[in-house]
Amino acid sequence: MKKSKVAVLKTKPETVLDDYVKIMEMAGMQDVLDKNTATILKDNISWHLPMPAANTTPWQLEAVIMALEKYGFKNITSVENKTVVTRPKYGEKYNKLDIIYKKYNIPVLYNFEPGDMKWIAYNPQSKMNVLTKLYPEGIFIPDFFMGKNIIHLPTMKCHIYTTTTGAVKNAFGGLLSTKRHYTHSWIHETLVDLLKIQKEIHSGIFAVMDGTTAGNGPGPRTLVPTRVDYILAGADQVAIDAAAAKIMGFNPMDIKYIRMADEQNLGNGKPENIEIVGDDISRVNLHFHVGDNLASRVGDLLWFSPLKIFQKLLFRTPLVYLFVIASDWYHDKFWWKNKGKKLFVEWKKSSPWGKLWESY
């Protein structure tokens, strides 16, 4: 596989919109996507609450739309996904993404709304690592995704189960139904399978990652917001995640989904096979670490310890709703009220990115 190109720039609030357009051009967005085909914007709402670094930023979303319009892309639609622990319509509002969609007249569809799209059986041409075993009744994906470009809009952050999360994992919500918790014990293999499916169904794939404020610690929600000022773009989802992992201080090839994707020729995870254009990140190391929270400790027991033999009982019966309620209480009622909201308020006051967020 030839080298992959990832564009990286150090940015600031005064120039961030122009800088985003610039890195998308540097990474070849205009050559990778077919402007005669509809384009899906797949933003990243890890949490409906406005936790810094957890969700797509309004300037990230706005700049991507600006770049698409500059190059004559006409048919643009956002697609939101639902999880058992996030509320996408609230997330759009609380993270000010709805302001951008209204400003540019971008329609928003939901993969869980029957009137917007339907789930259809899909038979992958590529050999699956785990999905055919986990879903013996068949793999179902949204019909709306077929034959369209997709642009992923992740943020730079850690994740309690995958070490980092970014462009590759952003497909997890869009392509799998709310039963995707079936896959958590095999999350890395699942992400690689979904990357294979994306390559089969999309006319073009591109990713734009916001690292203006990055998330250290037990993400994707209970984060420590860290000012980083980097933005990234690229057509190789594996490579952009590898570049972000390197910035955060991780060895990309130590992260299983990146290594597996590289080994299965789905993208480049080895730094020596990634051409960084723009700013030099060879000496950047943020020394991030994931750590644990209450959710990860419970998840480690139920998904990765010998207790995972009880998964069918716990997660494929109505008992799963006990875990949904517990997660909602921990994240929204306890952690946000006692810690997250304070971090958010401080970020708005002290960070230039928080002040930019307030300006929207």
C-alpha positions as CSV (number, residue, x, y, z in Angstrom):
1,M,0.0,0.0,0.0
2,K,1.3,3.4,-0.9
3,K,1.9,6.1,1.7
4,S,-1.2,7.9,3.1
5,K,-1.4,11.7,3.4
6,V,-2.6,13.4,6.6
7,A,-2.7,17.2,6.7
8,V,-2.1,18.8,10.1
9,L,-2.1,22.4,11.1
10,K,-1.6,24.3,14.4
11,T,-4.5,26.8,14.5
12,K,-6.1,29.5,16.5
13,P,-9.7,30.8,16.8
14,E,-9.1,33.8,14.5
15,T,-8.0,31.6,11.5
16,V,-9.6,28.2,12.3
17,L,-12.2,28.3,9.6
18,D,-9.7,29.1,6.8
19,D,-7.2,26.7,8.3
20,Y,-9.8,23.9,8.1
21,V,-10.5,24.6,4.5
22,K,-6.8,24.7,3.8
23,I,-6.1,21.3,5.4
24,M,-9.0,19.7,3.5
25,E,-7.5,20.9,0.3
26,M,-4.0,19.8,1.3
27,A,-5.3,16.3,2.1
28,G,-7.0,16.1,-1.3
29,M,-10.7,16.2,-0.3
30,Q,-11.6,17.6,-3.7
31,D,-10.0,14.6,-5.5
32,V,-11.3,11.9,-3.1
33,L,-15.0,12.7,-3.1
34,D,-17.3,12.7,-6.1
35,K,-19.1,16.1,-6.2
36,N,-21.7,14.6,-8.5
37,T,-22.8,12.3,-5.7
38,A,-24.6,13.1,-2.4
39,T,-22.4,13.7,0.6
40,I,-23.2,12.6,4.2
41,L,-21.8,14.7,7.0
42,K,-21.4,12.3,10.0
43,D,-20.7,14.4,13.0
44,N,-19.7,13.0,16.3
45,I,-22.0,13.4,19.3
46,S,-20.4,11.2,22.0
47,W,-22.5,13.0,24.6
48,H,-25.5,15.2,24.2
49,L,-24.1,17.5,26.9
50,P,-21.5,20.1,25.8
51,M,-18.4,18.4,27.2
52,P,-15.3,20.0,25.6
53,A,-13.5,17.6,23.3
54,A,-16.4,15.0,23.4
55,N,-18.3,16.3,20.3
56,T,-17.9,17.8,16.9
57,T,-17.3,21.6,17.3
58,P,-19.4,24.2,15.5
59,W,-16.3,25.7,13.8
60,Q,-15.3,22.2,12.6
61,L,-18.7,21.6,11.1
62,E,-19.0,25.1,9.6
63,A,-15.6,24.9,7.9
64,V,-16.3,21.5,6.3
65,I,-19.5,22.9,4.8
66,M,-17.6,25.9,3.6
67,A,-15.0,23.7,1.9
68,L,-17.7,21.5,0.2
69,E,-19.5,24.6,-1.1
70,K,-16.2,26.0,-2.4
71,Y,-15.7,22.9,-4.5
72,G,-19.3,22.7,-5.8
73,F,-20.7,20.0,-3.7
74,K,-24.5,20.6,-3.7
75,N,-26.3,17.7,-2.2
76,I,-25.2,17.6,1.5
77,T,-27.0,15.9,4.3
78,S,-26.2,15.3,7.9
79,V,-27.0,12.0,9.5
80,E,-27.3,11.5,13.2
81,N,-27.3,8.2,15.0
82,K,-28.9,7.2,18.3
83,T,-27.3,5.3,21.1
84,V,-28.8,4.0,24.3
85,V,-27.1,6.7,26.3
86,T,-27.1,9.8,24.1
87,R,-29.9,12.0,22.7
88,P,-28.8,13.3,19.3
89,K,-31.5,16.0,19.0
90,Y,-30.4,17.4,22.3
91,G,-26.8,17.0,21.3
92,E,-27.3,19.1,18.2
93,K,-28.8,21.9,20.3
94,Y,-26.5,21.8,23.3
95,N,-23.3,21.7,21.1
96,K,-24.6,24.4,18.8
97,L,-24.5,22.2,15.7
98,D,-28.1,23.0,14.9
99,I,-27.1,26.7,14.4
100,I,-24.7,25.6,11.6
101,Y,-27.1,23.3,9.9
102,K,-29.7,26.1,9.9
103,K,-27.2,28.7,8.7
104,Y,-26.3,26.6,5.6
105,N,-29.6,24.9,5.1
106,I,-28.3,21.4,5.6
107,P,-31.0,18.9,6.3
108,V,-30.5,16.5,9.2
109,L,-31.7,12.9,9.0
110,Y,-31.7,10.2,11.7
111,N,-30.8,6.6,11.1
112,F,-33.3,5.6,13.8
113,E,-36.3,7.4,12.2
114,P,-38.3,5.1,9.8
115,G,-39.3,8.1,7.8
116,D,-35.7,9.1,7.2
117,M,-34.2,5.8,6.2
118,K,-34.6,2.1,6.7
119,W,-32.3,-0.7,7.8
120,I,-31.6,-3.2,5.1
121,A,-29.7,-6.5,5.1
122,Y,-26.2,-6.2,3.7
123,N,-24.0,-9.1,2.6
124,P,-20.3,-7.8,2.8
125,Q,-18.0,-8.8,0.0
126,S,-15.1,-8.8,2.4
127,K,-14.4,-11.4,5.0
128,M,-15.7,-10.2,8.3
129,N,-13.7,-10.7,11.5
130,V,-16.7,-10.9,13.9
131,L,-19.9,-9.3,12.6
132,T,-21.3,-12.3,10.8
133,K,-20.9,-14.3,14.1
134,L,-22.3,-11.6,16.3
135,Y,-25.3,-11.0,14.0
136,P,-26.2,-14.4,12.7
137,E,-29.6,-13.0,11.7
138,G,-27.8,-10.7,9.3
139,I,-25.9,-7.5,9.2
140,F,-28.2,-4.5,8.7
141,I,-27.1,-1.0,7.7
142,P,-29.1,2.2,6.7
143,D,-30.1,2.2,3.1
144,F,-29.4,5.9,2.9
145,F,-25.6,5.3,3.2
146,M,-25.4,3.3,0.0
147,G,-23.5,5.0,-2.9
148,K,-22.8,8.3,-1.1
149,N,-19.7,10.2,0.0
150,I,-19.2,10.4,3.7
151,I,-17.2,12.8,5.8
152,H,-16.5,11.9,9.4
153,L,-16.1,14.7,11.9
154,P,-14.5,13.2,15.0
155,T,-12.6,14.9,17.8
156,M,-9.2,14.0,19.2
157,K,-9.8,12.1,22.4
158,C,-9.1,9.0,24.5
159,H,-11.6,6.1,24.8
160,I,-12.0,3.7,27.7
161,Y,-12.3,0.6,25.5
162,T,-10.3,1.5,22.3
163,T,-7.5,3.8,23.8
164,T,-8.3,6.4,21.2
165,T,-11.4,7.2,19.2
166,G,-11.5,9.1,15.9
167,A,-12.4,8.6,12.3
168,V,-12.6,4.8,12.3
169,K,-14.9,4.5,15.3
170,N,-17.1,7.3,14.0
171,A,-18.8,4.8,11.7
172,F,-19.8,2.7,14.8
173,G,-23.0,4.7,15.5
174,G,-24.0,5.3,11.9
175,L,-23.7,1.8,10.5
176,L,-24.8,-0.3,13.4
177,S,-28.2,-0.2,15.1
178,T,-28.8,0.5,18.8
179,K,-28.0,-3.2,19.3
180,R,-24.3,-2.4,18.7
181,H,-23.6,-3.1,22.4
182,Y,-23.5,-6.7,21.3
183,T,-20.1,-6.0,19.9
184,H,-18.2,-4.4,22.8
185,S,-16.2,-7.5,23.7
186,W,-14.9,-7.5,20.1
187,I,-14.9,-3.8,19.6
188,H,-11.6,-3.6,17.7
189,E,-12.6,-6.3,15.3
190,T,-15.9,-4.7,14.8
191,L,-14.4,-1.3,13.9
192,V,-12.2,-3.1,11.3
193,D,-15.2,-4.9,9.8
194,L,-17.1,-1.6,9.6
195,L,-14.2,0.0,7.8
196,K,-14.4,-2.8,5.2
197,I,-18.1,-2.2,4.8
198,Q,-17.6,1.5,4.4
199,K,-15.1,0.9,1.6
200,E,-17.7,-1.2,-0.2
201,I,-20.7,1.1,0.1
202,H,-19.4,4.7,-0.1
203,S,-18.3,6.5,-3.2
204,G,-15.7,8.4,-1.2
205,I,-14.6,8.6,2.4
206,F,-12.9,11.6,4.1
207,A,-12.3,12.6,7.7
208,V,-11.7,16.0,9.4
209,M,-10.6,15.8,13.1
210,D,-10.8,18.6,15.6
211,G,-8.0,18.8,18.2
212,T,-8.4,22.4,19.2
213,T,-9.4,21.0,22.6
214,A,-8.5,17.4,23.0
215,G,-9.8,14.9,25.5
216,N,-7.4,13.2,28.0
217,G,-8.5,10.5,30.4
218,P,-11.4,8.1,30.4
219,G,-13.3,9.2,27.3
220,P,-15.3,9.6,25.3
221,R,-17.3,11.6,27.9
222,T,-15.6,11.9,31.3
223,L,-12.6,13.8,29.8
224,V,-10.0,16.3,30.9
225,P,-10.2,19.1,28.3
226,T,-6.7,20.0,27.1
227,R,-5.9,22.8,24.8
228,V,-3.9,21.4,21.8
229,D,-4.7,23.7,18.9
230,Y,-4.3,21.0,16.2
231,I,-6.6,20.1,13.4
232,L,-6.2,17.2,11.0
233,A,-7.7,15.9,7.7
234,G,-7.2,12.9,5.5
235,A,-8.8,10.3,3.2
236,D,-7.2,7.4,5.1
237,Q,-9.2,6.9,8.3
238,V,-6.6,4.6,9.7
239,A,-3.8,7.1,9.0
240,I,-5.6,10.1,10.5
241,D,-6.3,8.1,13.7
242,A,-2.7,7.0,13.8
243,A,-1.5,10.6,13.5
244,A,-3.8,11.7,16.2
245,A,-2.7,8.8,18.5
246,K,0.9,9.8,17.9
247,I,0.1,13.4,18.9
248,M,-1.7,12.2,22.1
249,G,1.4,10.2,23.0
250,F,0.4,6.6,22.0
251,N,2.2,4.2,19.7
252,P,-0.4,3.8,16.9
253,M,0.5,0.2,16.2
254,D,-0.1,-0.7,19.9
255,I,-3.8,0.2,19.4
256,K,-5.5,-3.0,18.2
257,Y,-8.0,-1.5,15.7
258,I,-5.2,0.5,14.0
259,R,-2.9,-2.4,13.9
260,M,-5.6,-4.8,12.5
261,A,-6.6,-2.3,9.9
262,D,-3.0,-1.9,8.8
263,E,-2.4,-5.6,8.7
264,Q,-5.6,-6.2,6.6
265,N,-4.5,-3.4,4.1
266,L,-7.4,-1.1,5.0
267,G,-5.1,1.9,5.6
268,N,-1.7,2.9,7.0
269,G,-1.2,2.7,10.7
270,K,2.6,2.7,10.7
271,P,4.0,6.2,11.1
272,E,6.7,5.6,8.5
273,N,3.9,5.0,5.9
274,I,2.1,8.2,6.7
275,E,3.1,11.5,5.0
276,I,2.3,14.4,7.3
277,V,1.8,17.6,5.3
278,G,1.5,21.0,7.0
279,D,3.0,21.2,10.5
280,D,5.7,18.9,11.8
281,I,4.4,16.7,14.6
282,S,7.4,14.4,14.9
283,R,8.3,15.8,18.3
284,V,4.8,16.3,19.7
285,N,3.8,14.1,22.6
286,L,1.0,15.1,24.9
287,H,1.5,12.1,27.2
288,F,-2.2,11.4,27.4
289,H,-3.4,8.4,29.3
290,V,-6.8,6.8,29.4
291,G,-7.4,5.7,33.0
292,D,-10.7,4.4,34.4
293,N,-14.1,5.6,35.5
294,L,-17.0,3.8,37.0
295,A,-18.4,2.9,33.6
296,S,-15.1,1.4,32.4
297,R,-14.7,-0.7,35.5
298,V,-18.1,-2.2,35.1
299,G,-17.6,-2.7,31.4
300,D,-14.2,-4.4,31.9
301,L,-16.0,-6.9,34.1
302,L,-18.9,-7.6,31.9
303,W,-17.3,-7.3,28.4
304,F,-13.7,-8.4,28.9
305,S,-13.5,-10.6,32.0
306,P,-14.7,-14.3,32.3
307,L,-18.1,-12.7,33.2
308,K,-18.7,-12.0,29.5
309,I,-20.2,-15.5,29.3
310,F,-23.4,-13.9,30.8
311,Q,-23.6,-11.3,28.0
312,K,-26.7,-12.9,26.3
313,L,-28.6,-12.7,29.6
314,L,-27.4,-9.2,30.6
315,F,-27.4,-7.4,27.2
316,R,-29.8,-9.3,24.9
317,T,-32.8,-9.3,27.3
318,P,-34.7,-6.4,29.0
319,L,-32.0,-6.5,31.7
320,V,-30.0,-4.3,29.5
321,Y,-32.2,-1.3,30.5
322,L,-30.8,-1.5,34.0
323,F,-27.4,-0.7,32.6
324,V,-28.8,2.1,30.4
325,I,-30.4,3.7,33.5
326,A,-27.2,3.3,35.5
327,S,-25.1,4.9,32.7
328,D,-27.5,7.8,32.5
329,W,-27.4,8.3,36.2
330,Y,-23.6,8.1,36.4
331,H,-22.8,10.4,33.4
332,D,-25.7,12.9,33.4
333,K,-26.8,13.0,37.0
334,F,-23.6,12.4,38.9
335,W,-20.4,13.1,36.8
336,W,-21.7,16.0,34.8
337,K,-23.3,17.8,37.8
338,N,-20.3,17.2,40.1
339,K,-17.4,17.6,37.7
340,G,-18.2,18.0,34.0
341,K,-20.2,21.2,34.2
342,K,-17.5,22.9,36.2
343,L,-14.9,21.9,33.6
344,F,-17.2,23.2,30.9
345,V,-17.8,26.6,32.6
346,E,-14.0,27.0,33.3
347,W,-13.3,26.2,29.6
348,K,-15.7,28.8,28.4
349,K,-14.0,31.4,30.6
350,S,-10.4,30.6,30.2
351,S,-9.8,28.9,26.9
352,P,-9.9,30.8,23.6
353,W,-11.8,27.9,22.2
354,G,-14.4,28.2,24.9
355,K,-14.8,31.8,24.0
356,L,-15.2,31.0,20.4
357,W,-17.8,28.4,21.3
358,E,-19.7,31.2,23.2
359,S,-19.6,33.4,20.1
360,Y,-21.8,31.0,18.1
